[in-house]
Amino acid sequence: MNLEEFEQQSQEAVEKALNELQTATLLLAELENQVAAAGNSVRSLSQLIEALIRQSSSDRE
């Protein structure tokens, strides 16, 4: 392998690594959004359950 081939292969490897890091960053951002959305869904479900329990308790009185 001569110097030109080494430089070319090194450049390609660096570009590939940077592309993979960029993809991972974008996927992480999407995952964070999905986790936040799941948290909101759980919060809503919790509020619904609390309301049901309150209603059930007041119906028994």
Biopython code that builds the backbone (N, CA, C, O; Angstrom):
import numpy as np
from Bio.PDB.StructureBuilder import StructureBuilder

atoms = [
    (1, "MET", "N", (0.851, -1.167, 0.000)),
    (1, "MET", "CA", (0.000, 0.000, 0.000)),
    (1, "MET", "C", (0.903, 1.238, 0.000)),
    (1, "MET", "O", (1.798, 1.380, 0.833)),
    (2, "ASN", "N", (0.641, 2.115, -0.950)),
    (2, "ASN", "CA", (1.429, 3.345, -0.991)),
    (2, "ASN", "C", (0.719, 4.440, -0.184)),
    (2, "ASN", "O", (-0.376, 4.226, 0.336)),
    (3, "LEU", "N", (1.336, 5.582, -0.091)),
    (3, "LEU", "CA", (0.820, 6.677, 0.727)),
    (3, "LEU", "C", (-0.543, 7.165, 0.226)),
    (3, "LEU", "O", (-1.425, 7.469, 1.029)),
    (4, "GLU", "N", (-0.713, 7.240, -1.078)),
    (4, "GLU", "CA", (-1.990, 7.677, -1.642)),
    (4, "GLU", "C", (-3.124, 6.738, -1.265)),
    (4, "GLU", "O", (-4.207, 7.186, -0.888)),
    (5, "GLU", "N", (-2.879, 5.434, -1.366)),
    (5, "GLU", "CA", (-3.897, 4.442, -1.000)),
    (5, "GLU", "C", (-4.211, 4.532, 0.493)),
    (5, "GLU", "O", (-5.372, 4.451, 0.897)),
    (6, "PHE", "N", (-3.192, 4.695, 1.288)),
    (6, "PHE", "CA", (-3.389, 4.825, 2.731)),
    (6, "PHE", "C", (-4.252, 6.041, 3.049)),
    (6, "PHE", "O", (-5.185, 5.953, 3.848)),
    (7, "GLU", "N", (-3.942, 7.168, 2.429)),
    (7, "GLU", "CA", (-4.712, 8.391, 2.665)),
    (7, "GLU", "C", (-6.161, 8.210, 2.228)),
    (7, "GLU", "O", (-7.080, 8.642, 2.924)),
    (8, "GLN", "N", (-6.364, 7.578, 1.086)),
    (8, "GLN", "CA", (-7.717, 7.355, 0.578)),
    (8, "GLN", "C", (-8.507, 6.450, 1.524)),
    (8, "GLN", "O", (-9.650, 6.752, 1.866)),
    (9, "GLN", "N", (-7.904, 5.354, 1.940)),
    (9, "GLN", "CA", (-8.594, 4.418, 2.836)),
    (9, "GLN", "C", (-8.853, 5.058, 4.197)),
    (9, "GLN", "O", (-9.901, 4.838, 4.805)),
    (10, "SER", "N", (-7.901, 5.844, 4.664)),
    (10, "SER", "CA", (-8.088, 6.537, 5.947)),
    (10, "SER", "C", (-9.233, 7.526, 5.854)),
    (10, "SER", "O", (-10.073, 7.593, 6.751)),
    (11, "GLN", "N", (-9.272, 8.290, 4.779)),
    (11, "GLN", "CA", (-10.342, 9.272, 4.565)),
    (11, "GLN", "C", (-11.698, 8.579, 4.505)),
    (11, "GLN", "O", (-12.661, 9.054, 5.106)),
    (12, "GLU", "N", (-11.785, 7.470, 3.793)),
    (12, "GLU", "CA", (-13.046, 6.730, 3.696)),
    (12, "GLU", "C", (-13.479, 6.202, 5.062)),
    (12, "GLU", "O", (-14.660, 6.245, 5.404)),
    (13, "ALA", "N", (-12.525, 5.708, 5.835)),
    (13, "ALA", "CA", (-12.847, 5.184, 7.162)),
    (13, "ALA", "C", (-13.337, 6.295, 8.083)),
    (13, "ALA", "O", (-14.288, 6.097, 8.839)),
    (14, "VAL", "N", (-12.702, 7.455, 8.028)),
    (14, "VAL", "CA", (-13.126, 8.593, 8.849)),
    (14, "VAL", "C", (-14.520, 9.047, 8.435)),
    (14, "VAL", "O", (-15.363, 9.304, 9.294)),
    (15, "GLU", "N", (-14.774, 9.150, 7.145)),
    (15, "GLU", "CA", (-16.101, 9.553, 6.663)),
    (15, "GLU", "C", (-17.174, 8.564, 7.095)),
    (15, "GLU", "O", (-18.269, 8.957, 7.498)),
    (16, "LYS", "N", (-16.853, 7.284, 7.008)),
    (16, "LYS", "CA", (-17.819, 6.259, 7.430)),
    (16, "LYS", "C", (-18.109, 6.379, 8.923)),
    (16, "LYS", "O", (-19.264, 6.298, 9.342)),
    (17, "ALA", "N", (-17.068, 6.569, 9.719)),
    (17, "ALA", "CA", (-17.248, 6.703, 11.168)),
    (17, "ALA", "C", (-18.083, 7.939, 11.492)),
    (17, "ALA", "O", (-18.961, 7.882, 12.353)),
    (18, "LEU", "N", (-17.820, 9.048, 10.817)),
    (18, "LEU", "CA", (-18.590, 10.263, 11.057)),
    (18, "LEU", "C", (-20.049, 10.092, 10.650)),
    (18, "LEU", "O", (-20.946, 10.564, 11.348)),
    (19, "ASN", "N", (-20.290, 9.427, 9.536)),
    (19, "ASN", "CA", (-21.668, 9.160, 9.120)),
    (19, "ASN", "C", (-22.391, 8.284, 10.133)),
    (19, "ASN", "O", (-23.560, 8.517, 10.440)),
    (20, "GLU", "N", (-21.700, 7.281, 10.650)),
    (20, "GLU", "CA", (-22.315, 6.398, 11.643)),
    (20, "GLU", "C", (-22.603, 7.151, 12.939)),
    (20, "GLU", "O", (-23.636, 6.926, 13.569)),
    (21, "LEU", "N", (-21.699, 8.040, 13.339)),
    (21, "LEU", "CA", (-21.939, 8.844, 14.541)),
    (21, "LEU", "C", (-23.114, 9.793, 14.342)),
    (21, "LEU", "O", (-23.917, 9.993, 15.253)),
    (22, "GLN", "N", (-23.214, 10.377, 13.149)),
    (22, "GLN", "CA", (-24.335, 11.264, 12.865)),
    (22, "GLN", "C", (-25.648, 10.484, 12.901)),
    (22, "GLN", "O", (-26.639, 10.959, 13.456)),
    (23, "THR", "N", (-25.656, 9.307, 12.318)),
    (23, "THR", "CA", (-26.855, 8.466, 12.340)),
    (23, "THR", "C", (-27.223, 8.102, 13.777)),
    (23, "THR", "O", (-28.394, 8.161, 14.152)),
    (24, "ALA", "N", (-26.235, 7.729, 14.573)),
    (24, "ALA", "CA", (-26.493, 7.373, 15.973)),
    (24, "ALA", "C", (-27.058, 8.568, 16.738)),
    (24, "ALA", "O", (-27.955, 8.410, 17.566)),
    (25, "THR", "N", (-26.537, 9.754, 16.463)),
    (25, "THR", "CA", (-27.033, 10.957, 17.125)),
    (25, "THR", "C", (-28.485, 11.220, 16.766)),
    (25, "THR", "O", (-29.295, 11.548, 17.634)),
    (26, "LEU", "N", (-28.815, 11.078, 15.494)),
    (26, "LEU", "CA", (-30.198, 11.284, 15.059)),
    (26, "LEU", "C", (-31.129, 10.234, 15.672)),
    (26, "LEU", "O", (-32.243, 10.551, 16.088)),
    (27, "LEU", "N", (-30.671, 9.002, 15.722)),
    (27, "LEU", "CA", (-31.483, 7.937, 16.325)),
    (27, "LEU", "C", (-31.685, 8.187, 17.816)),
    (27, "LEU", "O", (-32.766, 7.947, 18.353)),
    (28, "LEU", "N", (-30.641, 8.668, 18.475)),
    (28, "LEU", "CA", (-30.747, 8.970, 19.904)),
    (28, "LEU", "C", (-31.762, 10.080, 20.145)),
    (28, "LEU", "O", (-32.550, 10.004, 21.088)),
    (29, "ALA", "N", (-31.751, 11.099, 19.311)),
    (29, "ALA", "CA", (-32.720, 12.190, 19.447)),
    (29, "ALA", "C", (-34.142, 11.664, 19.266)),
    (29, "ALA", "O", (-35.045, 12.048, 20.011)),
    (30, "GLU", "N", (-34.344, 10.797, 18.290)),
    (30, "GLU", "CA", (-35.666, 10.203, 18.075)),
    (30, "GLU", "C", (-36.071, 9.330, 19.259)),
    (30, "GLU", "O", (-37.228, 9.344, 19.677)),
    (31, "LEU", "N", (-35.128, 8.578, 19.791)),
    (31, "LEU", "CA", (-35.416, 7.744, 20.960)),
    (31, "LEU", "C", (-35.810, 8.597, 22.160)),
    (31, "LEU", "O", (-36.732, 8.253, 22.899)),
    (32, "GLU", "N", (-35.108, 9.708, 22.348)),
    (32, "GLU", "CA", (-35.456, 10.611, 23.450)),
    (32, "GLU", "C", (-36.881, 11.123, 23.294)),
    (32, "GLU", "O", (-37.622, 11.210, 24.274)),
    (33, "ASN", "N", (-37.267, 11.461, 22.069)),
    (33, "ASN", "CA", (-38.636, 11.908, 21.812)),
    (33, "ASN", "C", (-39.645, 10.815, 22.128)),
    (33, "ASN", "O", (-40.696, 11.082, 22.710)),
    (34, "GLN", "N", (-39.327, 9.595, 21.746)),
    (34, "GLN", "CA", (-40.243, 8.478, 21.996)),
    (34, "GLN", "C", (-40.355, 8.176, 23.489)),
    (34, "GLN", "O", (-41.441, 7.860, 23.974)),
    (35, "VAL", "N", (-39.254, 8.269, 24.213)),
    (35, "VAL", "CA", (-39.292, 8.049, 25.662)),
    (35, "VAL", "C", (-40.135, 9.134, 26.329)),
    (35, "VAL", "O", (-40.923, 8.845, 27.230)),
    (36, "ALA", "N", (-39.971, 10.379, 25.889)),
    (36, "ALA", "CA", (-40.782, 11.473, 26.437)),
    (36, "ALA", "C", (-42.259, 11.239, 26.147)),
    (36, "ALA", "O", (-43.103, 11.457, 27.016)),
    (37, "ALA", "N", (-42.577, 10.799, 24.937)),
    (37, "ALA", "CA", (-43.974, 10.519, 24.585)),
    (37, "ALA", "C", (-44.529, 9.377, 25.433)),
    (37, "ALA", "O", (-45.678, 9.433, 25.871)),
    (38, "ALA", "N", (-43.727, 8.350, 25.664)),
    (38, "ALA", "CA", (-44.162, 7.235, 26.511)),
    (38, "ALA", "C", (-44.399, 7.724, 27.938)),
    (38, "ALA", "O", (-45.358, 7.308, 28.589)),
    (39, "GLY", "N", (-43.529, 8.604, 28.420)),
    (39, "GLY", "CA", (-43.715, 9.174, 29.758)),
    (39, "GLY", "C", (-45.016, 9.950, 29.854)),
    (39, "GLY", "O", (-45.725, 9.862, 30.856)),
    (40, "ASN", "N", (-45.330, 10.707, 28.816)),
    (40, "ASN", "CA", (-46.602, 11.446, 28.806)),
    (40, "ASN", "C", (-47.790, 10.497, 28.805)),
    (40, "ASN", "O", (-48.794, 10.759, 29.468)),
    (41, "SER", "N", (-47.686, 9.411, 28.076)),
    (41, "SER", "CA", (-48.772, 8.420, 28.049)),
    (41, "SER", "C", (-48.960, 7.777, 29.413)),
    (41, "SER", "O", (-50.090, 7.583, 29.861)),
    (42, "VAL", "N", (-47.862, 7.448, 30.072)),
    (42, "VAL", "CA", (-47.937, 6.849, 31.410)),
    (42, "VAL", "C", (-48.539, 7.846, 32.399)),
    (42, "VAL", "O", (-49.345, 7.472, 33.251)),
    (43, "ARG", "N", (-48.143, 9.119, 32.281)),
    (43, "ARG", "CA", (-48.692, 10.155, 33.157)),
    (43, "ARG", "C", (-50.200, 10.274, 32.949)),
    (43, "ARG", "O", (-50.956, 10.370, 33.915)),
    (44, "SER", "N", (-50.635, 10.266, 31.697)),
    (44, "SER", "CA", (-52.070, 10.354, 31.406)),
    (44, "SER", "C", (-52.815, 9.147, 31.963)),
    (44, "SER", "O", (-53.891, 9.286, 32.545)),
    (45, "LEU", "N", (-52.243, 7.976, 31.784)),
    (45, "LEU", "CA", (-52.860, 6.760, 32.313)),
    (45, "LEU", "C", (-52.968, 6.822, 33.831)),
    (45, "LEU", "O", (-53.988, 6.441, 34.404)),
    (46, "SER", "N", (-51.922, 7.299, 34.471)),
    (46, "SER", "CA", (-51.932, 7.432, 35.927)),
    (46, "SER", "C", (-53.040, 8.374, 36.385)),
    (46, "SER", "O", (-53.733, 8.099, 37.365)),
    (47, "GLN", "N", (-53.202, 9.488, 35.669)),
    (47, "GLN", "CA", (-54.263, 10.439, 36.013)),
    (47, "GLN", "C", (-55.644, 9.813, 35.834)),
    (47, "GLN", "O", (-56.544, 10.039, 36.643)),
    (48, "LEU", "N", (-55.806, 9.030, 34.777)),
    (48, "LEU", "CA", (-57.084, 8.348, 34.556)),
    (48, "LEU", "C", (-57.383, 7.356, 35.672)),
    (48, "LEU", "O", (-58.514, 7.270, 36.149)),
    (49, "ILE", "N", (-56.370, 6.614, 36.082)),
    (49, "ILE", "CA", (-56.550, 5.625, 37.160)),
    (49, "ILE", "C", (-56.891, 6.335, 38.462)),
    (49, "ILE", "O", (-57.774, 5.896, 39.198)),
    (50, "GLU", "N", (-56.194, 7.434, 38.750)),
    (50, "GLU", "CA", (-56.490, 8.190, 39.968)),
    (50, "GLU", "C", (-57.915, 8.716, 39.955)),
    (50, "GLU", "O", (-58.604, 8.671, 40.974)),
    (51, "ALA", "N", (-58.362, 9.213, 38.813)),
    (51, "ALA", "CA", (-59.735, 9.712, 38.696)),
    (51, "ALA", "C", (-60.733, 8.578, 38.899)),
    (51, "ALA", "O", (-61.748, 8.762, 39.571)),
    (52, "LEU", "N", (-60.463, 7.428, 38.336)),
    (52, "LEU", "CA", (-61.343, 6.267, 38.505)),
    (52, "LEU", "C", (-61.412, 5.852, 39.973)),
    (52, "LEU", "O", (-62.488, 5.538, 40.483)),
    (53, "ILE", "N", (-60.273, 5.851, 40.645)),
    (53, "ILE", "CA", (-60.253, 5.479, 42.065)),
    (53, "ILE", "C", (-61.045, 6.486, 42.895)),
    (53, "ILE", "O", (-61.814, 6.099, 43.775)),
    (54, "ARG", "N", (-60.860, 7.774, 42.618)),
    (54, "ARG", "CA", (-61.619, 8.808, 43.345)),
    (54, "ARG", "C", (-63.118, 8.647, 43.115)),
    (54, "ARG", "O", (-63.915, 8.721, 44.051)),
    (55, "GLN", "N", (-63.492, 8.421, 41.838)),
    (55, "GLN", "CA", (-64.912, 8.263, 41.523)),
    (55, "GLN", "C", (-65.472, 7.022, 42.205)),
    (55, "GLN", "O", (-66.577, 7.050, 42.747)),
    (56, "SER", "N", (-64.712, 5.942, 42.175)),
    (56, "SER", "CA", (-65.144, 4.702, 42.795)),
    (56, "SER", "C", (-65.317, 4.877, 44.302)),
    (56, "SER", "O", (-66.265, 4.356, 44.890)),
    (57, "SER", "N", (-64.410, 5.603, 44.912)),
    (57, "SER", "CA", (-64.491, 5.851, 46.361)),
    (57, "SER", "C", (-65.694, 6.697, 46.699)),
    (57, "SER", "O", (-66.382, 6.427, 47.683)),
    (58, "SER", "N", (-65.963, 7.722, 45.897)),
    (58, "SER", "CA", (-67.101, 8.610, 46.182)),
    (58, "SER", "C", (-68.428, 7.902, 45.887)),
    (58, "SER", "O", (-69.441, 8.208, 46.517)),
    (59, "ASP", "N", (-68.433, 6.965, 44.943)),
    (59, "ASP", "CA", (-69.660, 6.216, 44.653)),
    (59, "ASP", "C", (-70.025, 5.288, 45.798)),
    (59, "ASP", "O", (-71.204, 5.002, 46.009)),
    (60, "ARG", "N", (-69.034, 4.813, 46.542)),
    (60, "ARG", "CA", (-69.283, 3.885, 47.644)),
    (60, "ARG", "C", (-69.783, 4.592, 48.894)),
    (60, "ARG", "O", (-70.348, 3.962, 49.788)),
    (61, "GLU", "N", (-69.575, 5.899, 48.953)),
    (61, "GLU", "CA", (-69.970, 6.639, 50.163)),
    (61, "GLU", "C", (-71.425, 6.938, 50.200)),
    (61, "GLU", "O", (-71.905, 7.552, 51.152)),
]
sb = StructureBuilder()
sb.init_structure("model")
sb.init_model(0)
sb.init_chain("A")
sb.init_seg("    ")
for serial, (resi, resn, name, xyz) in enumerate(atoms, 1):
    if name == "N":
        sb.init_residue(resn, " ", resi, " ")
    sb.init_atom(name, np.array(xyz, "f"), 0.0, 1.0, " ", f" {name:<3s}", serial, name[0])
structure = sb.get_structure()
